[in-house]
Amino acid sequence: MTRLMAIGLTATTGGCINVSAPDKPIEINLNISVTQEVVYRLDGEAKSLIQQNPGIF
């Protein structure tokens, strides 16, 4: 008898699911830091040419 009652209760309440939207908007915080490092090397001759003619760039 208790088995029949358990089956009857799960059959009546088991298929009812409520899904509702939240009251407040969903907030996603993204803290992204982008850094770039540029490394350059100049040939000795090119370096002296640039120093002699600073207006070429």
C-alpha distance matrix in Angstrom:
0.0 3.8 5.3 5.3 6.5 8.8 10.1 10.7 12.6 14.6 15.5 17.0 18.7 19.4 22.4 24.3 27.4 30.4 33.8 36.8 40.4 41.7 43.9 46.8 48.4 47.8 50.8 52.0 55.0 57.1 60.0 62.1 65.5 67.8 71.0 73.6 76.4 79.5 81.7 85.1 88.1 91.6 94.3 97.3 99.5 97.0 96.5 100.3 100.6 98.0 99.7 103.0 101.7 98.9 99.1 98.0 94.3
3.8 0.0 3.8 5.4 5.0 6.1 8.6 9.7 10.5 12.3 14.1 15.5 16.5 17.2 20.5 22.2 25.0 28.0 31.2 34.1 37.7 38.8 41.0 43.7 45.4 44.7 47.7 48.8 51.7 53.8 56.7 58.8 62.2 64.5 67.7 70.4 73.2 76.3 78.5 81.9 85.0 88.5 91.2 94.2 96.4 93.9 93.4 97.1 97.5 94.9 96.5 99.9 98.6 95.8 96.0 94.9 91.3
5.3 3.8 0.0 3.8 5.4 5.1 6.2 8.5 9.9 10.7 12.1 14.4 15.5 15.5 18.6 20.9 23.6 26.9 29.9 33.1 36.6 38.0 40.5 43.1 44.5 43.6 46.6 47.5 50.5 52.4 55.3 57.3 60.7 62.8 66.0 68.5 71.4 74.4 76.6 79.9 82.9 86.4 89.1 92.1 94.3 91.8 91.4 95.1 95.5 92.9 94.6 98.0 96.6 93.9 94.1 92.9 89.3
5.3 5.4 3.8 0.0 3.8 5.5 5.1 6.1 8.6 10.0 10.5 12.4 14.4 14.8 17.4 19.7 22.8 26.1 29.4 32.5 36.1 37.7 40.1 43.0 44.4 43.8 46.9 48.0 51.2 53.2 56.3 58.2 61.7 63.8 67.1 69.6 72.6 75.5 77.9 81.2 84.2 87.6 90.4 93.5 95.6 93.0 92.6 96.4 96.5 93.9 95.7 99.0 97.6 94.8 94.9 93.7 90.0
6.5 5.0 5.4 3.8 0.0 3.8 5.5 5.0 6.2 8.7 9.8 10.7 12.3 13.4 16.4 18.0 21.1 24.1 27.5 30.4 34.0 35.4 37.6 40.5 42.2 41.7 44.9 46.2 49.4 51.6 54.6 56.8 60.3 62.5 65.9 68.5 71.5 74.5 76.9 80.3 83.4 86.8 89.7 92.7 94.8 92.2 91.7 95.4 95.6 92.9 94.6 97.9 96.5 93.6 93.7 92.6 88.9
8.8 6.1 5.1 5.5 3.8 0.0 3.8 5.4 5.2 6.2 8.5 10.1 10.7 11.1 14.4 16.2 18.9 22.0 25.2 28.3 31.8 33.1 35.5 38.2 39.7 39.0 42.1 43.2 46.3 48.4 51.3 53.4 56.9 59.2 62.4 65.0 68.0 71.0 73.4 76.7 79.9 83.3 86.1 89.1 91.2 88.7 88.2 91.9 92.2 89.5 91.2 94.5 93.1 90.3 90.4 89.3 85.7
10.1 8.6 6.2 5.1 5.5 3.8 0.0 3.8 5.5 5.3 6.0 8.7 10.2 9.9 12.6 15.1 18.0 21.4 24.6 27.9 31.4 33.1 35.7 38.4 39.6 38.9 42.1 43.1 46.3 48.3 51.4 53.3 56.8 58.9 62.2 64.7 67.7 70.6 73.0 76.2 79.4 82.7 85.5 88.6 90.6 88.0 87.7 91.4 91.6 88.9 90.7 94.0 92.5 89.8 89.8 88.6 85.0
10.7 9.7 8.5 6.1 5.0 5.4 3.8 0.0 3.8 5.6 5.2 6.3 8.7 9.7 12.1 14.0 17.4 20.5 23.9 27.0 30.7 32.5 34.8 37.8 39.2 38.8 42.2 43.5 46.8 49.0 52.1 54.2 57.8 59.9 63.3 65.9 69.0 71.9 74.4 77.7 80.9 84.2 87.1 90.2 92.1 89.4 89.0 92.8 92.8 90.1 91.9 95.2 93.5 90.7 90.6 89.5 85.8
12.6 10.5 9.9 8.6 6.2 5.2 5.5 3.8 0.0 3.8 5.4 5.3 6.1 7.8 10.7 11.9 15.0 17.9 21.4 24.3 27.9 29.5 31.7 34.7 36.2 35.9 39.2 40.6 43.9 46.1 49.3 51.5 55.0 57.3 60.7 63.4 66.5 69.5 72.1 75.4 78.7 82.0 84.9 87.9 90.0 87.2 86.7 90.4 90.5 87.7 89.5 92.7 91.2 88.3 88.2 87.2 83.5
14.6 12.3 10.7 10.0 8.7 6.2 5.3 5.6 3.8 0.0 3.8 5.5 5.3 4.9 8.2 10.2 12.9 16.3 19.4 22.6 26.2 27.8 30.4 33.2 34.4 33.8 37.0 38.2 41.5 43.5 46.7 48.7 52.3 54.4 57.8 60.4 63.5 66.4 68.9 72.2 75.4 78.8 81.7 84.7 86.7 84.0 83.6 87.3 87.4 84.7 86.4 89.7 88.2 85.3 85.3 84.2 80.5
15.5 14.1 12.1 10.5 9.8 8.5 6.0 5.2 5.4 3.8 0.0 3.8 5.8 5.5 7.1 9.7 13.0 16.4 19.6 22.9 26.5 28.6 31.2 34.1 35.2 34.7 38.1 39.3 42.8 44.7 48.0 50.0 53.6 55.6 59.0 61.5 64.7 67.5 70.1 73.3 76.5 79.8 82.6 85.8 87.6 84.9 84.6 88.3 88.2 85.5 87.4 90.6 88.9 86.2 86.0 84.8 81.1
17.0 15.5 14.4 12.4 10.7 10.1 8.7 6.3 5.3 5.5 3.8 0.0 3.8 5.9 7.0 8.1 11.8 14.7 18.2 21.2 24.9 27.0 29.2 32.3 33.7 33.6 37.1 38.7 42.2 44.4 47.7 49.8 53.5 55.6 59.2 61.7 65.0 67.9 70.6 73.8 77.1 80.3 83.3 86.4 88.2 85.4 85.0 88.7 88.6 85.7 87.6 90.8 89.0 86.1 85.9 84.8 81.1
18.7 16.5 15.5 14.4 12.3 10.7 10.2 8.7 6.1 5.3 5.8 3.8 0.0 3.8 5.7 5.9 9.0 11.8 15.4 18.3 22.0 23.8 26.1 29.1 30.5 30.4 33.8 35.4 38.7 41.0 44.3 46.5 50.2 52.4 55.9 58.6 61.8 64.8 67.5 70.8 74.1 77.4 80.4 83.4 85.3 82.4 81.9 85.6 85.6 82.7 84.5 87.7 86.0 83.1 82.9 81.9 78.2
19.4 17.2 15.5 14.8 13.4 11.1 9.9 9.7 7.8 4.9 5.5 5.9 3.8 0.0 3.8 5.8 8.2 11.7 14.7 18.1 21.6 23.5 26.3 28.9 30.0 29.4 32.7 33.9 37.3 39.4 42.6 44.6 48.3 50.3 53.8 56.3 59.5 62.4 65.1 68.3 71.6 74.8 77.8 80.8 82.8 79.9 79.6 83.3 83.3 80.5 82.3 85.5 83.9 81.0 80.9 79.8 76.1
22.4 20.5 18.6 17.4 16.4 14.4 12.6 12.1 10.7 8.2 7.1 7.0 5.7 3.8 0.0 3.8 6.4 10.0 12.9 16.3 19.8 22.2 25.0 27.8 28.6 28.2 31.6 32.9 36.4 38.4 41.8 43.7 47.4 49.3 52.9 55.3 58.6 61.4 64.1 67.2 70.6 73.7 76.7 79.8 81.6 78.7 78.4 82.1 81.9 79.1 81.1 84.2 82.4 79.6 79.3 78.2 74.5
24.3 22.2 20.9 19.7 18.0 16.2 15.1 14.0 11.9 10.2 9.7 8.1 5.9 5.8 3.8 0.0 3.8 6.8 10.1 13.3 17.0 19.3 21.8 24.8 25.8 25.8 29.3 31.0 34.5 36.7 40.2 42.3 46.0 48.1 51.7 54.3 57.6 60.5 63.3 66.5 69.9 73.1 76.1 79.1 80.9 77.9 77.5 81.2 81.0 78.1 80.0 83.1 81.2 78.3 78.0 77.0 73.3
27.4 25.0 23.6 22.8 21.1 18.9 18.0 17.4 15.0 12.9 13.0 11.8 9.0 8.2 6.4 3.8 0.0 3.8 6.6 10.0 13.6 15.8 18.6 21.4 22.2 22.0 25.6 27.1 30.7 32.9 36.4 38.5 42.2 44.3 47.9 50.5 53.9 56.7 59.6 62.8 66.2 69.4 72.5 75.5 77.2 74.3 73.8 77.5 77.3 74.4 76.2 79.3 77.5 74.6 74.2 73.3 69.6
30.4 28.0 26.9 26.1 24.1 22.0 21.4 20.5 17.9 16.3 16.4 14.7 11.8 11.7 10.0 6.8 3.8 0.0 3.8 6.5 10.2 12.6 15.1 18.0 19.1 19.4 23.0 25.0 28.6 31.0 34.5 36.7 40.5 42.7 46.3 49.1 52.5 55.4 58.4 61.6 65.1 68.2 71.4 74.3 76.0 73.0 72.4 76.0 75.8 72.8 74.5 77.7 75.7 72.7 72.3 71.5 67.8
33.8 31.2 29.9 29.4 27.5 25.2 24.6 23.9 21.4 19.4 19.6 18.2 15.4 14.7 12.9 10.1 6.6 3.8 0.0 3.8 7.0 9.6 12.6 15.2 15.8 15.8 19.5 21.4 25.1 27.5 31.0 33.2 36.9 39.1 42.8 45.5 48.9 51.8 54.8 58.0 61.5 64.6 67.8 70.7 72.4 69.3 68.8 72.3 72.1 69.1 70.8 73.9 72.0 69.0 68.5 67.7 64.0
36.8 34.1 33.1 32.5 30.4 28.3 27.9 27.0 24.3 22.6 22.9 21.2 18.3 18.1 16.3 13.3 10.0 6.5 3.8 0.0 3.8 6.5 9.1 11.9 12.8 13.6 17.4 19.7 23.4 26.0 29.5 31.9 35.6 37.9 41.6 44.4 47.9 50.8 54.0 57.1 60.8 63.7 67.0 69.8 71.5 68.3 67.7 71.2 70.9 67.8 69.4 72.5 70.5 67.4 66.9 66.2 62.5
40.4 37.7 36.6 36.1 34.0 31.8 31.4 30.7 27.9 26.2 26.5 24.9 22.0 21.6 19.8 17.0 13.6 10.2 7.0 3.8 0.0 3.8 6.6 8.7 9.2 10.2 14.0 16.5 20.2 22.9 26.3 28.7 32.4 34.7 38.4 41.3 44.8 47.7 50.9 54.0 57.7 60.6 63.9 66.7 68.3 65.1 64.4 67.9 67.6 64.4 66.0 69.1 67.0 63.9 63.3 62.7 59.0
41.7 38.8 38.0 37.7 35.4 33.1 33.1 32.5 29.5 27.8 28.6 27.0 23.8 23.5 22.2 19.3 15.8 12.6 9.6 6.5 3.8 0.0 3.8 5.6 7.0 8.1 11.6 14.5 17.9 21.0 24.2 27.0 30.6 33.1 36.8 39.8 43.3 46.3 49.6 52.8 56.4 59.4 62.8 65.4 67.2 64.0 63.1 66.5 66.4 63.1 64.5 67.7 65.7 62.5 62.1 61.7 57.9
43.9 41.0 40.5 40.1 37.6 35.5 35.7 34.8 31.7 30.4 31.2 29.2 26.1 26.3 25.0 21.8 18.6 15.1 12.6 9.1 6.6 3.8 0.0 3.8 6.8 9.3 12.2 15.7 18.7 22.0 25.0 28.0 31.4 34.1 37.7 40.8 44.3 47.3 50.7 53.8 57.5 60.4 63.9 66.4 68.1 64.9 63.8 67.1 67.0 63.6 64.9 68.0 66.0 62.7 62.2 62.0 58.2
46.8 43.7 43.1 43.0 40.5 38.2 38.4 37.8 34.7 33.2 34.1 32.3 29.1 28.9 27.8 24.8 21.4 18.0 15.2 11.9 8.7 5.6 3.8 0.0 3.8 6.5 8.8 12.5 15.2 18.6 21.5 24.5 27.9 30.6 34.1 37.4 40.8 43.9 47.2 50.4 54.1 56.9 60.4 62.9 64.6 61.4 60.3 63.6 63.4 60.0 61.3 64.4 62.5 59.1 58.6 58.5 54.8
48.4 45.4 44.5 44.4 42.2 39.7 39.6 39.2 36.2 34.4 35.2 33.7 30.5 30.0 28.6 25.8 22.2 19.1 15.8 12.8 9.2 7.0 6.8 3.8 0.0 3.8 6.2 9.7 12.7 15.8 18.9 21.6 25.1 27.6 31.2 34.3 37.8 40.7 44.1 47.2 51.0 53.7 57.2 59.8 61.4 58.1 57.2 60.5 60.3 56.9 58.3 61.3 59.3 56.0 55.5 55.3 51.5
47.8 44.7 43.6 43.8 41.7 39.0 38.9 38.8 35.9 33.8 34.7 33.6 30.4 29.4 28.2 25.8 22.0 19.4 15.8 13.6 10.2 8.1 9.3 6.5 3.8 0.0 3.8 6.6 10.0 13.0 16.3 19.0 22.6 25.1 28.7 31.8 35.3 38.3 41.6 44.8 48.5 51.4 54.8 57.4 59.2 56.0 55.0 58.4 58.3 55.1 56.5 59.6 57.8 54.5 54.2 53.8 50.0
50.8 47.7 46.6 46.9 44.9 42.1 42.1 42.2 39.2 37.0 38.1 37.1 33.8 32.7 31.6 29.3 25.6 23.0 19.5 17.4 14.0 11.6 12.2 8.8 6.2 3.8 0.0 3.8 6.5 9.8 12.9 15.8 19.2 22.0 25.5 28.7 32.1 35.2 38.5 41.7 45.4 48.3 51.8 54.3 56.1 53.0 51.9 55.2 55.2 51.9 53.2 56.4 54.6 51.3 51.1 50.8 47.1
52.0 48.8 47.5 48.0 46.2 43.2 43.1 43.5 40.6 38.2 39.3 38.7 35.4 33.9 32.9 31.0 27.1 25.0 21.4 19.7 16.5 14.5 15.7 12.5 9.7 6.6 3.8 0.0 3.8 6.4 9.8 12.4 16.0 18.7 22.3 25.4 28.8 31.9 35.1 38.4 42.1 45.0 48.5 51.0 52.9 49.8 48.8 52.2 52.3 49.0 50.4 53.6 52.0 48.7 48.7 48.3 44.5
55.0 51.7 50.5 51.2 49.4 46.3 46.3 46.8 43.9 41.5 42.8 42.2 38.7 37.3 36.4 34.5 30.7 28.6 25.1 23.4 20.2 17.9 18.7 15.2 12.7 10.0 6.5 3.8 0.0 3.8 6.4 9.5 12.9 15.9 19.3 22.6 26.0 29.2 32.3 35.7 39.3 42.3 45.8 48.2 50.2 47.1 45.9 49.3 49.5 46.2 47.4 50.7 49.2 45.9 45.9 45.7 41.9
57.1 53.8 52.4 53.2 51.6 48.4 48.3 49.0 46.1 43.5 44.7 44.4 41.0 39.4 38.4 36.7 32.9 31.0 27.5 26.0 22.9 21.0 22.0 18.6 15.8 13.0 9.8 6.4 3.8 0.0 3.8 6.0 9.6 12.4 15.9 19.1 22.5 25.6 28.8 32.1 35.8 38.8 42.2 44.7 46.7 43.7 42.5 46.0 46.2 42.9 44.2 47.6 46.0 42.8 43.0 42.6 38.8
60.0 56.7 55.3 56.3 54.6 51.3 51.4 52.1 49.3 46.7 48.0 47.7 44.3 42.6 41.8 40.2 36.4 34.5 31.0 29.5 26.3 24.2 25.0 21.5 18.9 16.3 12.9 9.8 6.4 3.8 0.0 3.8 6.6 10.0 13.1 16.6 19.8 23.1 26.2 29.6 33.2 36.2 39.7 42.0 44.1 41.2 39.8 43.2 43.6 40.4 41.4 44.8 43.5 40.2 40.6 40.4 36.6
62.1 58.8 57.3 58.2 56.8 53.4 53.3 54.2 51.5 48.7 50.0 49.8 46.5 44.6 43.7 42.3 38.5 36.7 33.2 31.9 28.7 27.0 28.0 24.5 21.6 19.0 15.8 12.4 9.5 6.0 3.8 0.0 3.8 6.5 9.9 13.2 16.5 19.7 22.8 26.2 29.8 32.8 36.3 38.7 40.7 37.8 36.6 40.1 40.4 37.2 38.5 41.9 40.5 37.4 37.7 37.3 33.6
65.5 62.2 60.7 61.7 60.3 56.9 56.8 57.8 55.0 52.3 53.6 53.5 50.2 48.3 47.4 46.0 42.2 40.5 36.9 35.6 32.4 30.6 31.4 27.9 25.1 22.6 19.2 16.0 12.9 9.6 6.6 3.8 0.0 3.8 6.5 10.1 13.1 16.5 19.6 23.0 26.5 29.6 33.1 35.4 37.5 34.6 33.2 36.7 37.1 33.9 35.0 38.5 37.3 34.1 34.7 34.4 30.7
67.8 64.5 62.8 63.8 62.5 59.2 58.9 59.9 57.3 54.4 55.6 55.6 52.4 50.3 49.3 48.1 44.3 42.7 39.1 37.9 34.7 33.1 34.1 30.6 27.6 25.1 22.0 18.7 15.9 12.4 10.0 6.5 3.8 0.0 3.8 6.8 10.2 13.3 16.5 19.8 23.5 26.4 29.9 32.4 34.3 31.4 30.2 33.7 34.0 30.9 32.3 35.7 34.3 31.3 31.9 31.3 27.6
71.0 67.7 66.0 67.1 65.9 62.4 62.2 63.3 60.7 57.8 59.0 59.2 55.9 53.8 52.9 51.7 47.9 46.3 42.8 41.6 38.4 36.8 37.7 34.1 31.2 28.7 25.5 22.3 19.3 15.9 13.1 9.9 6.5 3.8 0.0 3.7 6.7 10.0 13.2 16.5 20.1 23.1 26.6 28.9 31.0 28.2 26.8 30.3 30.8 27.8 29.0 32.4 31.4 28.4 29.2 28.7 25.2
73.6 70.4 68.5 69.6 68.5 65.0 64.7 65.9 63.4 60.4 61.5 61.7 58.6 56.3 55.3 54.3 50.5 49.1 45.5 44.4 41.3 39.8 40.8 37.4 34.3 31.8 28.7 25.4 22.6 19.1 16.6 13.2 10.1 6.8 3.7 0.0 3.7 6.5 9.9 13.1 16.7 19.7 23.2 25.6 27.6 24.7 23.6 27.2 27.6 24.7 26.1 29.6 28.5 25.7 26.6 25.8 22.3
76.4 73.2 71.4 72.6 71.5 68.0 67.7 69.0 66.5 63.5 64.7 65.0 61.8 59.5 58.6 57.6 53.9 52.5 48.9 47.9 44.8 43.3 44.3 40.8 37.8 35.3 32.1 28.8 26.0 22.5 19.8 16.5 13.1 10.2 6.7 3.7 0.0 3.8 6.5 9.9 13.4 16.5 20.0 22.3 24.5 21.9 20.6 24.2 24.9 22.1 23.4 26.9 26.2 23.7 25.0 24.2 21.0
79.5 76.3 74.4 75.5 74.5 71.0 70.6 71.9 69.5 66.4 67.5 67.9 64.8 62.4 61.4 60.5 56.7 55.4 51.8 50.8 47.7 46.3 47.3 43.9 40.7 38.3 35.2 31.9 29.2 25.6 23.1 19.7 16.5 13.3 10.0 6.5 3.8 0.0 3.8 6.5 10.2 13.1 16.6 19.1 21.1 18.3 17.2 20.9 21.4 18.8 20.4 23.8 23.0 20.7 22.1 20.9 17.9
81.7 78.5 76.6 77.9 76.9 73.4 73.0 74.4 72.1 68.9 70.1 70.6 67.5 65.1 64.1 63.3 59.6 58.4 54.8 54.0 50.9 49.6 50.7 47.2 44.1 41.6 38.5 35.1 32.3 28.8 26.2 22.8 19.6 16.5 13.2 9.9 6.5 3.8 0.0 3.8 7.0 10.3 13.7 16.1 18.4 16.1 15.0 18.7 19.6 17.4 18.9 22.3 22.1 20.1 22.0 20.8 18.2
85.1 81.9 79.9 81.2 80.3 76.7 76.2 77.7 75.4 72.2 73.3 73.8 70.8 68.3 67.2 66.5 62.8 61.6 58.0 57.1 54.0 52.8 53.8 50.4 47.2 44.8 41.7 38.4 35.7 32.1 29.6 26.2 23.0 19.8 16.5 13.1 9.9 6.5 3.8 0.0 3.8 6.7 10.1 12.7 14.8 12.4 11.5 15.3 16.1 14.2 15.9 19.2 19.0 17.5 19.5 18.0 15.8
88.1 85.0 82.9 84.2 83.4 79.9 79.4 80.9 78.7 75.4 76.5 77.1 74.1 71.6 70.6 69.9 66.2 65.1 61.5 60.8 57.7 56.4 57.5 54.1 51.0 48.5 45.4 42.1 39.3 35.8 33.2 29.8 26.5 23.5 20.1 16.7 13.4 10.2 7.0 3.8 0.0 3.8 6.7 9.3 11.7 10.0 9.2 12.9 14.1 13.0 14.5 17.6 18.0 17.2 19.6 18.0 16.6
91.6 88.5 86.4 87.6 86.8 83.3 82.7 84.2 82.0 78.8 79.8 80.3 77.4 74.8 73.7 73.1 69.4 68.2 64.6 63.7 60.6 59.4 60.4 56.9 53.7 51.4 48.3 45.0 42.3 38.8 36.2 32.8 29.6 26.4 23.1 19.7 16.5 13.1 10.3 6.7 3.8 0.0 3.7 6.2 8.1 6.2 5.8 9.4 10.5 9.8 11.6 14.3 14.9 14.6 17.2 15.4 14.7
94.3 91.2 89.1 90.4 89.7 86.1 85.5 87.1 84.9 81.7 82.6 83.3 80.4 77.8 76.7 76.1 72.5 71.4 67.8 67.0 63.9 62.8 63.9 60.4 57.2 54.8 51.8 48.5 45.8 42.2 39.7 36.3 33.1 29.9 26.6 23.2 20.0 16.6 13.7 10.1 6.7 3.7 0.0 3.8 5.5 5.2 6.1 8.7 9.9 10.6 12.3 14.3 15.4 16.0 18.6 16.6 16.6
97.3 94.2 92.1 93.5 92.7 89.1 88.6 90.2 87.9 84.7 85.8 86.4 83.4 80.8 79.8 79.1 75.5 74.3 70.7 69.8 66.7 65.4 66.4 62.9 59.8 57.4 54.3 51.0 48.2 44.7 42.0 38.7 35.4 32.4 28.9 25.6 22.3 19.1 16.1 12.7 9.3 6.2 3.8 0.0 3.8 5.5 5.1 6.3 8.6 10.0 10.6 12.4 14.3 15.3 18.3 16.9 17.5
99.5 96.4 94.3 95.6 94.8 91.2 90.6 92.1 90.0 86.7 87.6 88.2 85.3 82.8 81.6 80.9 77.2 76.0 72.4 71.5 68.3 67.2 68.1 64.6 61.4 59.2 56.1 52.9 50.2 46.7 44.1 40.7 37.5 34.3 31.0 27.6 24.5 21.1 18.4 14.8 11.7 8.1 5.5 3.8 0.0 3.8 5.4 5.3 6.2 8.7 10.0 10.6 12.4 14.1 16.8 15.0 16.3
97.0 93.9 91.8 93.0 92.2 88.7 88.0 89.4 87.2 84.0 84.9 85.4 82.4 79.9 78.7 77.9 74.3 73.0 69.3 68.3 65.1 64.0 64.9 61.4 58.1 56.0 53.0 49.8 47.1 43.7 41.2 37.8 34.6 31.4 28.2 24.7 21.9 18.3 16.1 12.4 10.0 6.2 5.2 5.5 3.8 0.0 3.8 5.5 5.0 6.2 8.6 9.9 10.5 11.7 14.0 12.0 12.8
96.5 93.4 91.4 92.6 91.7 88.2 87.7 89.0 86.7 83.6 84.6 85.0 81.9 79.6 78.4 77.5 73.8 72.4 68.8 67.7 64.4 63.1 63.8 60.3 57.2 55.0 51.9 48.8 45.9 42.5 39.8 36.6 33.2 30.2 26.8 23.6 20.6 17.2 15.0 11.5 9.2 5.8 6.1 5.1 5.4 3.8 0.0 3.8 5.4 5.2 6.3 8.7 10.0 10.4 13.4 12.3 12.7
100.3 97.1 95.1 96.4 95.4 91.9 91.4 92.8 90.4 87.3 88.3 88.7 85.6 83.3 82.1 81.2 77.5 76.0 72.3 71.2 67.9 66.5 67.1 63.6 60.5 58.4 55.2 52.2 49.3 46.0 43.2 40.1 36.7 33.7 30.3 27.2 24.2 20.9 18.7 15.3 12.9 9.4 8.7 6.3 5.3 5.5 3.8 0.0 3.8 5.4 5.0 6.1 8.6 10.0 13.2 12.6 14.0
100.6 97.5 95.5 96.5 95.6 92.2 91.6 92.8 90.5 87.4 88.2 88.6 85.6 83.3 81.9 81.0 77.3 75.8 72.1 70.9 67.6 66.4 67.0 63.4 60.3 58.3 55.2 52.3 49.5 46.2 43.6 40.4 37.1 34.0 30.8 27.6 24.9 21.4 19.6 16.1 14.1 10.5 9.9 8.6 6.2 5.0 5.4 3.8 0.0 3.8 5.5 5.2 6.2 8.4 10.9 9.6 11.6
98.0 94.9 92.9 93.9 92.9 89.5 88.9 90.1 87.7 84.7 85.5 85.7 82.7 80.5 79.1 78.1 74.4 72.8 69.1 67.8 64.4 63.1 63.6 60.0 56.9 55.1 51.9 49.0 46.2 42.9 40.4 37.2 33.9 30.9 27.8 24.7 22.1 18.8 17.4 14.2 13.0 9.8 10.6 10.0 8.7 6.2 5.2 5.4 3.8 0.0 3.8 5.4 5.1 5.5 8.3 7.4 8.6
99.7 96.5 94.6 95.7 94.6 91.2 90.7 91.9 89.5 86.4 87.4 87.6 84.5 82.3 81.1 80.0 76.2 74.5 70.8 69.4 66.0 64.5 64.9 61.3 58.3 56.5 53.2 50.4 47.4 44.2 41.4 38.5 35.0 32.3 29.0 26.1 23.4 20.4 18.9 15.9 14.5 11.6 12.3 10.6 10.0 8.6 6.3 5.0 5.5 3.8 0.0 3.8 5.5 5.6 9.3 9.8 11.1
103.0 99.9 98.0 99.0 97.9 94.5 94.0 95.2 92.7 89.7 90.6 90.8 87.7 85.5 84.2 83.1 79.3 77.7 73.9 72.5 69.1 67.7 68.0 64.4 61.3 59.6 56.4 53.6 50.7 47.6 44.8 41.9 38.5 35.7 32.4 29.6 26.9 23.8 22.3 19.2 17.6 14.3 14.3 12.4 10.6 9.9 8.7 6.1 5.2 5.4 3.8 0.0 3.8 6.2 9.0 9.6 12.0
101.7 98.6 96.6 97.6 96.5 93.1 92.5 93.5 91.2 88.2 88.9 89.0 86.0 83.9 82.4 81.2 77.5 75.7 72.0 70.5 67.0 65.7 66.0 62.5 59.3 57.8 54.6 52.0 49.2 46.0 43.5 40.5 37.3 34.3 31.4 28.5 26.2 23.0 22.1 19.0 18.0 14.9 15.4 14.3 12.4 10.5 10.0 8.6 6.2 5.1 5.5 3.8 0.0 3.8 5.5 6.0 8.8
98.9 95.8 93.9 94.8 93.6 90.3 89.8 90.7 88.3 85.3 86.2 86.1 83.1 81.0 79.6 78.3 74.6 72.7 69.0 67.4 63.9 62.5 62.7 59.1 56.0 54.5 51.3 48.7 45.9 42.8 40.2 37.4 34.1 31.3 28.4 25.7 23.7 20.7 20.1 17.5 17.2 14.6 16.0 15.3 14.1 11.7 10.4 10.0 8.4 5.5 5.6 6.2 3.8 0.0 3.8 5.7 6.9
99.1 96.0 94.1 94.9 93.7 90.4 89.8 90.6 88.2 85.3 86.0 85.9 82.9 80.9 79.3 78.0 74.2 72.3 68.5 66.9 63.3 62.1 62.2 58.6 55.5 54.2 51.1 48.7 45.9 43.0 40.6 37.7 34.7 31.9 29.2 26.6 25.0 22.1 22.0 19.5 19.6 17.2 18.6 18.3 16.8 14.0 13.4 13.2 10.9 8.3 9.3 9.0 5.5 3.8 0.0 3.8 5.5
98.0 94.9 92.9 93.7 92.6 89.3 88.6 89.5 87.2 84.2 84.8 84.8 81.9 79.8 78.2 77.0 73.3 71.5 67.7 66.2 62.7 61.7 62.0 58.5 55.3 53.8 50.8 48.3 45.7 42.6 40.4 37.3 34.4 31.3 28.7 25.8 24.2 20.9 20.8 18.0 18.0 15.4 16.6 16.9 15.0 12.0 12.3 12.6 9.6 7.4 9.8 9.6 6.0 5.7 3.8 0.0 3.8
94.3 91.3 89.3 90.0 88.9 85.7 85.0 85.8 83.5 80.5 81.1 81.1 78.2 76.1 74.5 73.3 69.6 67.8 64.0 62.5 59.0 57.9 58.2 54.8 51.5 50.0 47.1 44.5 41.9 38.8 36.6 33.6 30.7 27.6 25.2 22.3 21.0 17.9 18.2 15.8 16.6 14.7 16.6 17.5 16.3 12.8 12.7 14.0 11.6 8.6 11.1 12.0 8.8 6.9 5.5 3.8 0.0
